[in-house]
Amino acid sequence: MGKYPQCKAGSRWRSGGEANPYADEPGIAYAYDDQVQNHKQVRMGDVLFLRNTDRLEGIGRISRIVEDVADKTFRRCPICGSSKMHERLRPPGYKCVNGHVFDRPAEITCCVKAFRAYFDGDYITVRRRITSDELRPFQLQNSTQMAIMPIDLIGLSQHILSFAGGRQLACSVDQRSARSRSHQRDWISERGR
């Protein structure tokens, strides 16, 4: 079974117009850092399935990865330091996994290794709406938090080809994927919008 990265594209935080902490360039590059679980699994030649919180946005093959250093802001519960929290519809605005409620998360800035995976023209925007629920059976790890996780390439490709522009997509994913199968480490990334 081929494993390919699924990547959520866009801002990880949903509240009121906050800037995207990642410098994704849709169709051009996918940005991530060394604090993202599975970041070491992304390699040149991999096929990335890019999605937001509710649908698949596109598919691209990584032609090169550029490494840099950057500052990253982490949000934590100000009471216990947990990073697992969600926004609430009523005040106070946040609640962590340990039950603490608070108005704003604490912000901590750290230096990280930043990566940009470029597609260099080898990218297809998915025209038909393929929902997150449709993608879930092809995810090889069950997580709503992970930005990068493996998927079943063959199963997802067959699902997409069953209704998408089959010939063009088949050429871009199926035929080229044979080149990448030698290391069997292709992954999917998730960043919530």
C-alpha positions in Angstrom: 0.0 0.0 0.0 1.5 3.3 -1.0 1.6 6.0 1.7 1.4 9.6 0.6 1.2 12.8 2.6 -2.0 14.6 3.1 -1.5 18.2 4.1 -4.1 20.6 5.5 -3.4 24.0 3.9 -4.2 27.3 5.5 -4.3 28.7 9.0 -4.3 26.4 11.9 -6.4 28.8 13.9 -9.9 29.9 13.1 -10.5 32.9 15.2 -11.2 36.4 13.9 -8.9 37.1 10.9 -5.7 35.9 12.4 -2.7 35.8 10.0 -1.8 32.4 8.6 1.2 31.2 10.6 2.4 29.2 7.6 3.5 30.8 4.4 1.7 28.4 2.0 1.5 29.5 -1.6 -1.5 27.5 -3.0 -0.4 25.5 -6.0 3.3 26.6 -5.6 4.6 25.5 -2.2 3.6 23.9 1.1 5.2 25.3 4.3 5.8 23.3 7.5 8.4 23.2 10.3 10.4 20.8 12.5 7.7 21.0 15.2 5.1 19.3 13.0 4.8 15.6 13.7 5.9 13.5 10.7 7.9 16.5 9.1 10.8 14.1 8.5 8.6 11.9 6.3 8.2 14.5 3.6 10.7 14.1 0.8 11.4 15.2 -2.8 9.4 13.2 -5.2 6.5 12.6 -2.8 2.9 13.4 -3.8 1.2 15.8 -1.4 -2.6 15.9 -1.1 -3.4 19.3 0.2 -6.6 19.9 2.1 -8.2 22.4 4.4 -10.6 21.5 7.2 -13.5 20.5 4.9 -12.2 19.5 1.5 -9.3 18.4 -0.7 -7.7 21.5 -2.5 -5.1 20.0 -4.8 -2.5 17.4 -5.5 1.2 18.1 -6.1 4.5 16.3 -6.5 7.4 17.8 -4.5 10.3 18.8 -6.7 12.5 20.4 -4.1 12.5 21.3 -0.4 14.1 24.5 0.9 15.2 24.7 4.6 15.4 27.9 6.6 15.2 29.2 10.2 12.1 31.0 11.4 10.2 32.1 14.5 7.0 30.3 15.3 4.4 31.2 17.9 2.9 28.4 19.9 -0.4 28.8 21.7 -0.9 27.2 25.1 -3.3 27.1 27.9 -2.2 29.8 30.3 -3.0 27.6 33.3 -1.5 24.2 32.5 0.5 24.8 29.3 -1.5 22.3 27.1 -1.5 22.9 23.4 -4.7 21.0 23.0 -7.6 23.5 23.1 -10.6 24.6 21.2 -12.5 27.8 20.8 -15.8 28.2 22.5 -19.0 29.9 21.3 -19.5 31.6 24.6 -17.1 33.5 26.9 -14.5 32.8 28.0 -13.3 32.0 24.5 -11.2 28.9 24.9 -11.1 25.6 26.7 -8.2 23.2 27.0 -8.3 19.4 27.1 -7.8 19.6 30.9 -11.1 21.6 31.4 -9.5 25.1 32.0 -11.4 28.0 30.4 -9.7 31.3 29.5 -10.1 34.4 27.3 -6.8 34.0 25.3 -4.2 31.4 25.0 -0.7 32.2 26.2 1.7 32.8 23.2 5.3 31.5 23.2 7.7 32.2 20.4 10.5 29.8 19.5 13.0 29.4 16.7 12.3 26.4 14.4 13.6 24.9 11.2 11.2 26.0 8.5 10.6 24.0 5.3 9.0 24.9 2.0 8.1 22.0 -0.3 7.9 23.4 -3.9 5.8 21.8 -6.7 7.4 23.7 -9.6 4.4 23.4 -11.8 3.6 19.7 -10.9 0.3 20.6 -9.2 -3.4 20.0 -9.9 -6.3 21.9 -8.4 -9.1 19.4 -7.6 -12.3 20.7 -9.2 -14.8 18.4 -7.7 -15.5 19.0 -4.0 -13.9 16.0 -2.2 -14.9 16.4 1.5 -12.8 15.6 4.6 -15.4 12.8 5.3 -14.5 11.2 1.9 -10.8 11.4 2.7 -11.0 9.9 6.1 -11.2 6.2 5.0 -7.9 6.7 3.2 -6.0 8.2 6.2 -3.7 5.7 7.7 -3.7 7.5 11.1 -6.8 8.7 12.8 -6.1 12.3 13.9 -7.8 15.7 13.7 -4.6 17.4 15.1 -1.8 16.2 12.9 -0.6 18.5 10.1 1.1 15.7 8.1 -0.1 12.2 8.1 0.1 9.2 5.7 -2.7 8.1 3.4 -3.4 5.2 1.2 -2.3 6.5 -2.2 -3.8 3.7 -4.3 -7.2 3.8 -2.6 -7.5 7.6 -2.7 -6.3 7.8 -6.3 -8.9 5.2 -7.4 -11.6 7.2 -5.5 -10.6 10.5 -7.2 -10.2 8.9 -10.6 -13.7 7.4 -10.3 -15.2 10.9 -10.8 -12.3 13.4 -11.7 -10.7 14.2 -15.0 -9.3 10.7 -15.1 -6.7 10.9 -17.8 -5.0 14.1 -16.6 -5.1 13.1 -12.9 -4.0 9.5 -13.7 -1.0 10.8 -15.5 -0.1 13.2 -12.7 -0.6 10.8 -9.8 -0.7 7.1 -10.8 2.1 7.0 -13.5 4.5 9.3 -11.6 3.9 7.7 -8.3 5.7 4.6 -9.5 8.9 6.7 -9.3 8.3 7.5 -5.7 7.3 4.0 -4.5 10.9 3.0 -4.0 10.9 4.6 -0.6 7.2 4.3 0.2 7.1 7.4 2.3 4.6 9.7 0.8 2.5 11.7 3.2 -0.7 14.0 3.5 -0.8 17.2 5.5 -3.6 18.9 7.4 -3.8 22.5 8.4 -7.2 23.7 9.6 -8.8 26.8 8.2 
